[in-house]
């Protein structure tokens, strides 16, 4: 849910202008790469994105097909925003494809 340049999901707020993520008002550490990936995910909520799509939209450059940097960034983001990184509510894996952001934490079909 975007409100005035801020995306609110669960207890989190992602401020697109200041590039800050907060939980219940407390700012969480976020690298520029992690911000870029999270921004792409929230802007395409409920739309499954392949790793290639995420890399291209977040970085705007070509990358190697075997580049696993996106998986590392997703892993770090999950540690920040998920209660259980093993059972993510917000950033869910689409097996054999990529990832999908679910703002209300409902499991995608």
MMTF fields as JSON, N, C-alpha, C and O atoms, coordinates in Angstrom:
{
  "mmtfVersion": "1.0.0",
  "mmtfProducer": "UNKNOWN",
  "numBonds": 435,
  "numAtoms": 436,
  "numGroups": 109,
  "numChains": 1,
  "numModels": 1,
  "chainsPerModel": [1],
  "groupsPerChain": [109],
  "chainIdList": ["A"],
  "bondAtomList": [4, 2, 8, 6, 12, 10, 16, 14, 20, 18, 24, 22, 28, 26, 32, 30, 36, 34, 40, 38, 44, 42, 48, 46, 52, 50, 56, 54, 60, 58, 64, 62, 68, 66, 72, 70, 76, 74, 80, 78, 84, 82, 88, 86, 92, 90, 96, 94, 100, 98, 104, 102, 108, 106, 112, 110, 116, 114, 120, 118, 124, 122, 128, 126, 132, 130, 136, 134, 140, 138, 144, 142, 148, 146, 152, 150, 156, 154, 160, 158, 164, 162, 168, 166, 172, 170, 176, 174, 180, 178, 184, 182, 188, 186, 192, 190, 196, 194, 200, 198, 204, 202, 208, 206, 212, 210, 216, 214, 220, 218, 224, 222, 228, 226, 232, 230, 236, 234, 240, 238, 244, 242, 248, 246, 252, 250, 256, 254, 260, 258, 264, 262, 268, 266, 272, 270, 276, 274, 280, 278, 284, 282, 288, 286, 292, 290, 296, 294, 300, 298, 304, 302, 308, 306, 312, 310, 316, 314, 320, 318, 324, 322, 328, 326, 332, 330, 336, 334, 340, 338, 344, 342, 348, 346, 352, 350, 356, 354, 360, 358, 364, 362, 368, 366, 372, 370, 376, 374, 380, 378, 384, 382, 388, 386, 392, 390, 396, 394, 400, 398, 404, 402, 408, 406, 412, 410, 416, 414, 420, 418, 424, 422, 428, 426, 432, 430],
  "bondOrderList": [1, 1, 1, 1, 1, 1, 1, 1, 1, 1, 1, 1, 1, 1, 1, 1, 1, 1, 1, 1, 1, 1, 1, 1, 1, 1, 1, 1, 1, 1, 1, 1, 1, 1, 1, 1, 1, 1, 1, 1, 1, 1, 1, 1, 1, 1, 1, 1, 1, 1, 1, 1, 1, 1, 1, 1, 1, 1, 1, 1, 1, 1, 1, 1, 1, 1, 1, 1, 1, 1, 1, 1, 1, 1, 1, 1, 1, 1, 1, 1, 1, 1, 1, 1, 1, 1, 1, 1, 1, 1, 1, 1, 1, 1, 1, 1, 1, 1, 1, 1, 1, 1, 1, 1, 1, 1, 1, 1],
  "groupList": [{"groupName": "UNK", "atomNameList": ["N", "CA", "C", "O"], "elementList": ["N", "C", "C", "O"], "formalChargeList": [0, 0, 0, 0], "bondAtomList": [1, 0, 2, 1, 3, 2], "bondOrderList": [1, 1, 2], "singleLetterCode": "X", "chemCompType": "L-PEPTIDE LINKING"}],
  "groupTypeList": [0, 0, 0, 0, 0, 0, 0, 0, 0, 0, 0, 0, 0, 0, 0, 0, 0, 0, 0, 0, 0, 0, 0, 0, 0, 0, 0, 0, 0, 0, 0, 0, 0, 0, 0, 0, 0, 0, 0, 0, 0, 0, 0, 0, 0, 0, 0, 0, 0, 0, 0, 0, 0, 0, 0, 0, 0, 0, 0, 0, 0, 0, 0, 0, 0, 0, 0, 0, 0, 0, 0, 0, 0, 0, 0, 0, 0, 0, 0, 0, 0, 0, 0, 0, 0, 0, 0, 0, 0, 0, 0, 0, 0, 0, 0, 0, 0, 0, 0, 0, 0, 0, 0, 0, 0, 0, 0, 0, 0],
  "groupIdList": [1, 2, 3, 4, 5, 6, 7, 8, 9, 10, 11, 12, 13, 14, 15, 16, 17, 18, 19, 20, 21, 22, 23, 24, 25, 26, 27, 28, 29, 30, 31, 32, 33, 34, 35, 36, 37, 38, 39, 40, 41, 42, 43, 44, 45, 46, 47, 48, 49, 50, 51, 52, 53, 54, 55, 56, 57, 58, 59, 60, 61, 62, 63, 64, 65, 66, 67, 68, 69, 70, 71, 72, 73, 74, 75, 76, 77, 78, 79, 80, 81, 82, 83, 84, 85, 86, 87, 88, 89, 90, 91, 92, 93, 94, 95, 96, 97, 98, 99, 100, 101, 102, 103, 104, 105, 106, 107, 108, 109],
  "secStructList": [7, 3, 3, 6, 6, 3, 3, 3, 3, 6, 6, 3, 3, 3, 3, 6, 6, 6, 6, 3, 3, 3, 3, 6, 6, 3, 3, 3, 7, 7, 7, 2, 2, 2, 2, 2, 2, 2, 2, 2, 2, 2, 2, 6, 6, 6, 7, 7, 3, 3, 2, 2, 2, 2, 2, 2, 2, 2, 2, 7, 1, 7, 7, 7, 6, 6, 7, 7, 2, 2, 2, 2, 2, 2, 2, 2, 2, 2, 2, 2, 2, 7, 1, 7, 4, 4, 4, 7, 1, 1, 3, 3, 3, 3, 6, 6, 6, 3, 3, 3, 3, 7, 6, 6, 7, 7, 7, 7, 7],
  "xCoordList": [0.843, 0.0, 0.886, 1.575, 0.876, 1.709, 0.923, -0.188, 1.529, 0.911, 1.97, 2.896, 1.843, 2.773, 4.229, 5.077, 4.53, 5.909, 6.407, 7.597, 5.494, 5.863, 5.035, 3.839, 5.692, 5.019, 4.904, 5.905, 3.67, 3.424, 3.003, 2.084, 3.69, 3.298, 3.601, 4.721, 2.576, 2.734, 3.216, 2.69, 4.218, 4.746, 5.825, 6.46, 6.032, 7.132, 6.673, 5.549, 7.57, 7.371, 8.638, 9.729, 8.489, 9.606, 9.392, 8.443, 10.281, 10.195, 11.01, 12.238, 10.313, 10.983, 11.83, 12.793, 11.489, 12.249, 13.555, 14.606, 13.488, 14.691, 15.444, 16.538, 14.849, 15.459, 15.666, 16.66, 14.714, 14.827, 13.691, 12.551, 14.048, 13.083, 12.983, 13.996, 11.755, 11.59, 10.543, 9.634, 10.705, 9.746, 9.247, 10.021, 7.948, 7.348, 8.115, 8.321, 8.539, 9.216, 10.718, 11.391, 11.265, 12.709, 13.372, 13.006, 14.353, 15.036, 15.891, 16.628, 15.773, 16.547, 17.66, 17.465, 18.828, 19.929, 19.614, 19.167, 19.852, 19.53, 20.609, 20.836, 21.272, 22.259, 21.511, 20.31, 22.22, 21.556, 21.06, 20.007, 21.817, 21.381, 20.126, 19.219, 20.068, 18.883, 17.679, 16.574, 17.891, 16.793, 16.265, 15.053, 17.164, 16.753, 15.922, 14.91, 16.348, 15.613, 14.248, 13.239, 14.209, 12.941, 11.992, 10.79, 12.52, 11.697, 11.042, 9.848, 11.821, 11.269, 10.18, 9.12, 10.435, 9.449, 8.149, 7.068, 8.243, 7.012, 6.266, 5.039, 7.001, 6.344, 5.629, 4.77, 5.978, 5.353, 4.718, 4.824, 4.067, 3.461, 2.554, 1.805, 2.645, 1.849, 2.171, 1.505, 3.179, 3.579, 4.894, 5.911, 4.897, 6.151, 7.182, 6.882, 8.394, 9.483, 10.621, 10.994, 11.164, 12.306, 13.543, 13.562, 14.561, 15.826, 16.36, 16.841, 16.271, 16.757, 15.989, 16.589, 14.66, 13.859, 14.244, 14.405, 14.389, 14.771, 16.12, 16.272, 17.098, 18.438, 18.386, 18.979, 17.673, 17.614, 16.91, 17.386, 15.782, 15.026, 15.724, 15.655, 16.392, 17.043, 18.373, 18.757, 19.064, 20.409, 20.499, 21.403, 19.548, 19.56, 20.791, 21.259, 21.313, 22.497, 22.44, 21.679, 23.266, 23.383, 24.128, 24.923, 23.87, 24.516, 24.729, 24.148, 25.549, 25.792, 24.636, 24.098, 24.26, 23.126, 23.362, 22.412, 24.625, 24.915, 25.12, 25.454, 24.923, 25.096, 24.058, 22.855, 24.531, 23.621, 23.462, 22.914, 23.934, 23.843, 22.4, 22.146, 21.458, 20.052, 19.591, 18.834, 20.043, 19.661, 20.238, 19.594, 21.455, 22.081, 21.295, 21.048, 20.902, 20.136, 18.763, 18.299, 18.114, 16.82, 16.995, 16.176, 18.047, 18.316, 18.492, 17.948, 19.248, 19.457, 18.159, 17.877, 17.371, 16.088, 15.159, 14.469, 15.149, 14.301, 14.707, 13.849, 16.013, 16.471, 15.99, 15.756, 15.842, 15.379, 13.872, 13.417, 13.096, 11.648, 10.804, 9.617, 11.388, 10.59, 10.737, 11.825, 9.634, 9.705, 10.496, 11.264, 10.295, 11.009, 11.497, 10.699, 12.814, 13.365, 13.079, 13.041, 12.879, 12.581, 11.149, 10.856, 10.254, 8.856, 8.456, 7.681, 8.989, 8.754, 7.303, 6.627, 6.838, 5.474, 5.443, 4.543, 6.426, 6.394, 7.138, 6.605, 8.359, 9.143, 9.151, 9.909, 8.288, 8.104, 8.814, 8.913, 9.299, 9.978, 8.952, 8.003, 9.152, 8.379, 9.351, 10.216, 9.195, 10.171, 10.417, 9.487, 11.703, 12.107, 11.954, 12.146, 11.606, 11.366, 12.049, 12.953, 11.618, 12.164, 11.464, 11.385, 10.948, 10.356, 9.098, 8.898, 8.256, 7.059, 6.913, 7.131, 6.538, 6.296, 4.806, 3.987, 4.455, 3.061, 2.893, 3.249, 2.35, 2.335, 1.537, 1.853, 0.513, -0.299, 0.151, -0.464, 1.213, 1.751, 0.94, 1.193, -0.042, -0.826, 0.018, 0.783, -0.12, 0.647, 0.071, -1.142, 0.963, 0.52, 0.159, 0.624, -0.671, -1.12, -0.029, -0.217],
  "yCoordList": [-1.183, 0.0, 1.243, 1.51, 1.992, 3.189, 4.413, 4.667, 5.165, 6.388, 7.474, 7.395, 8.492, 9.608, 9.216, 9.719, 8.312, 7.897, 6.89, 6.578, 6.379, 5.369, 4.118, 4.188, 2.979, 1.694, 1.066, 0.866, 0.756, 0.175, -1.278, -1.582, -2.175, -3.591, -4.134, -4.019, -4.735, -5.217, -4.073, -2.964, -4.321, -3.265, -2.416, -1.582, -2.625, -1.987, -0.809, -0.782, 0.162, 1.281, 1.448, 1.591, 1.429, 1.682, 3.066, 3.29, 4.0, 5.376, 5.466, 5.378, 5.644, 5.645, 6.894, 6.862, 7.997, 9.245, 9.198, 9.581, 8.731, 8.708, 7.385, 7.245, 6.409, 5.081, 4.38, 3.682, 4.574, 3.967, 2.982, 3.184, 1.91, 0.91, 1.003, 1.031, 1.05, 1.09, 0.073, -0.28, -0.385, -1.305, -0.64, -0.372, -0.373, 0.307, 1.582, 1.892, 2.326, 3.598, 3.516, 4.547, 2.308, 2.141, 1.824, 0.857, 2.65, 2.471, 1.209, 0.941, 0.442, -0.789, -0.55, 0.198, -1.177, -0.984, -1.633, -2.779, -0.888, -1.366, -0.856, 0.35, -1.762, -1.327, -0.778, -1.003, -0.066, 0.485, -0.638, -0.511, -1.737, -2.877, -3.52, -3.871, -3.677, -4.255, -3.344, -3.818, -2.029, -1.087, -1.229, -1.29, -1.283, -1.374, -2.623, -2.564, -3.748, -5.003, -4.921, -5.303, -4.428, -4.321, -3.355, -3.61, -2.257, -1.281, -1.933, -1.752, -2.69, -3.379, -4.358, -4.423, -5.116, -6.092, -5.415, -5.863, -4.335, -3.697, -2.992, -2.895, -2.499, -1.844, -2.851, -2.472, -4.113, -5.175, -6.215, -7.419, -5.737, -6.628, -7.654, -7.347, -8.871, -10.02, -10.467, -11.35, -9.864, -10.282, -11.04, -10.449, -12.331, -13.086, -12.499, -12.232, -12.304, -11.767, -12.78, -13.347, -12.997, -13.906, -13.22, -12.004, -14.008, -13.429, -12.422, -11.351, -12.779, -11.876, -10.559, -9.489, -10.633, -9.41, -8.547, -7.333, -9.187, -8.449, -7.769, -6.593, -8.503, -7.943, -6.759, -5.712, -6.937, -5.89, -4.646, -3.529, -4.831, -3.684, -3.008, -1.788, -3.791, -3.223, -2.561, -1.563, -3.117, -2.623, -1.885, -1.077, -2.17, -1.51, -1.823, -0.98, -3.027, -3.402, -4.891, -5.654, -5.264, -6.683, -7.41, -6.811, -8.672, -9.467, -10.878, -11.275, -11.602, -12.993, -13.858, -13.633, -14.837, -15.7, -16.454, -16.79, -16.718, -17.484, -16.575, -17.052, -15.283, -14.324, -14.6, -14.494, -14.951, -15.277, -14.106, -14.273, -12.933, -11.765, -11.495, -11.074, -11.731, -11.46, -12.365, -11.93, -13.617, -14.542, -14.096, -14.229, -13.567, -13.063, -11.87, -11.776, -10.957, -9.787, -10.19, -9.638, -11.135, -11.628, -12.245, -12.017, -13.018, -13.644, -12.588, -12.728, -11.539, -10.463, -9.723, -9.397, -9.46, -8.781, -9.627, -9.108, -10.931, -11.814, -11.788, -11.817, -11.733, -11.668, -10.389, -10.367, -9.323, -8.047, -8.021, -7.522, -8.562, -8.34, -9.566, -9.434, -10.735, -11.937, -12.419, -12.364, -12.894, -13.53, -14.825, -15.177, -15.532, -16.778, -16.759, -16.83, -16.661, -16.649, -17.966, -18.009, -19.041, -20.349, -20.42, -21.179, -19.622, -19.575, -18.12, -17.56, -17.507, -16.084, -15.752, -16.478, -14.646, -14.166, -13.146, -13.169, -12.249, -11.125, -11.399, -11.154, -11.902, -12.203, -13.716, -14.427, -14.189, -15.625, -16.123, -15.415, -17.344, -17.967, -18.556, -19.218, -18.308, -18.979, -20.0, -19.661, -21.245, -22.287, -22.395, -22.424, -22.455, -22.58, -21.306, -21.316, -20.188, -18.945, -17.754, -17.154, -17.412, -16.225, -15.943, -16.804, -14.709, -14.283, -13.453, -12.889, -13.397, -12.562, -11.871, -12.479, -10.582, -9.822, -9.85, -9.501, -10.268, -10.346, -9.393, -9.744, -8.18, -7.145, -7.482, -6.991, -8.307, -8.628, -9.921, -10.366, -10.519, -11.726, -12.974, -14.014, -12.89, -14.077, -14.936, -14.411, -16.229, -17.088, -16.994, -17.06, -16.838, -16.756, -18.149, -19.156, -18.182, -19.476, -20.112, -21.203],
  "zCoordList": [0.0, 0.0, 0.0, 0.985, -1.075, -1.194, -0.742, -1.206, 0.179, 0.685, 0.743, 1.55, -0.106, -0.08, -0.206, 0.531, -1.143, -1.346, -0.333, -0.29, 0.486, 1.476, 1.235, 0.952, 1.353, 1.187, 2.567, 3.256, 2.966, 4.284, 4.108, 3.347, 4.827, 4.84, 6.221, 6.72, 6.837, 8.213, 9.087, 8.992, 9.947, 10.814, 10.123, 10.767, 8.824, 8.102, 7.251, 6.749, 7.104, 6.194, 5.374, 5.924, 4.056, 3.155, 2.566, 1.814, 2.914, 2.424, 1.141, 1.166, 0.018, -1.276, -1.483, -2.25, -0.812, -0.955, -0.17, -0.684, 1.071, 1.917, 1.819, 2.365, 1.116, 0.941, 2.277, 2.477, 3.19, 4.513, 4.766, 4.346, 5.468, 5.907, 7.417, 8.114, 7.919, 9.373, 9.802, 9.05, 11.036, 11.642, 12.906, 13.825, 12.951, 14.101, 14.442, 15.615, 13.403, 13.61, 13.799, 13.807, 13.952, 14.146, 12.806, 12.137, 12.419, 11.14, 11.15, 12.099, 10.069, 9.91, 8.893, 7.935, 9.087, 8.141, 6.799, 6.739, 5.729, 4.39, 3.435, 3.347, 2.724, 1.73, 0.513, 0.364, -0.346, -1.53, -2.44, -3.064, -2.517, -3.325, -2.774, -3.529, -1.451, -0.81, -1.001, -1.263, -0.87, -1.097, -2.521, -2.732, -3.495, -4.897, -5.16, -5.857, -4.604, -4.788, -4.107, -4.698, -2.873, -2.147, -2.853, -2.923, -3.372, -4.095, -5.313, -5.549, -6.082, -7.254, -6.819, -7.441, -5.755, -5.281, -4.859, -5.241, -4.068, -3.584, -4.712, -4.68, -5.708, -6.846, -7.746, -8.543, -7.622, -8.422, -7.497, -7.732, -6.456, -5.461, -6.13, -7.057, -5.631, -6.087, -7.512, -8.052, -8.116, -9.462, -9.353, -8.992, -9.657, -9.598, -10.562, -11.726, -10.059, -10.869, -10.9, -9.873, -12.089, -12.193, -11.619, -11.432, -11.344, -10.867, -11.881, -11.512, -13.168, -14.216, -14.214, -14.321, -14.093, -14.053, -12.854, -12.976, -11.702, -10.493, -10.666, -10.336, -11.182, -11.379, -12.335, -12.078, -13.438, -14.448, -13.917, -14.121, -13.237, -12.721, -11.548, -11.403, -10.713, -9.53, -9.877, -9.267, -10.851, -11.152, -12.476, -12.687, -13.373, -14.664, -15.496, -16.261, -15.349, -16.132, -16.447, -15.852, -17.395, -17.731, -16.617, -15.893, -16.493, -15.451, -15.982, -16.992, -15.3, -15.681, -15.194, -14.11, -15.988, -15.645, -14.338, -13.632, -14.02, -12.801, -11.589, -10.504, -11.768, -10.674, -9.585, -9.824, -8.397, -7.298, -6.329, -5.239, -6.718, -5.833, -5.422, -4.293, -6.325, -6.005, -4.865, -3.997, -4.861, -3.793, -2.453, -1.412, -2.492, -1.265, -0.729, 0.473, -1.622, -1.182, -0.658, 0.34, -1.31, -0.826, 0.554, 1.445, 0.736, 2.032, 3.124, 4.219, 2.826, 3.803, 4.106, 5.259, 3.064, 3.27, 4.135, 5.012, 3.88, 4.682, 6.149, 7.031, 6.417, 7.81, 8.483, 9.692, 7.7, 8.248, 8.495, 9.524, 7.545, 7.613, 7.944, 8.242, 7.896, 8.137, 9.574, 10.148, 10.152, 11.469, 11.363, 12.259, 10.245, 9.989, 8.546, 7.612, 8.369, 7.013, 6.293, 5.063, 7.062, 6.472, 5.951, 5.027, 6.548, 6.11, 5.889, 6.663, 4.824, 4.594, 4.283, 3.554, 4.846, 4.596, 3.469, 2.629, 3.45, 2.512, 1.204, 0.122, 1.303, 0.1, -0.06, 0.599, -0.951, -1.113, -2.367, -3.369, -2.288, -3.42, -4.373, -3.952, -5.658, -6.699, -7.284, -8.092, -6.867, -7.193, -8.683, -9.488, -9.035, -10.423, -11.228, -12.443, -10.558, -11.288, -10.637, -11.219, -9.431, -8.775, -7.463, -6.586, -7.337, -6.068, -6.312, -7.388, -5.276, -5.322, -3.968, -2.92, -4.006, -2.78, -2.481, -3.332, -1.262, -0.835, 0.354, 1.479, 0.111, 1.144, 2.39, 3.473, 2.258, 3.435, 4.107, 5.076, 3.598, 4.215, 3.956, 4.564, 3.054, 2.69, 1.753, 0.944, 1.862, 0.956, -0.442, -0.641, -1.405, -2.792, -3.282, -2.748, -4.297, -4.838, -5.66, -6.197]
}
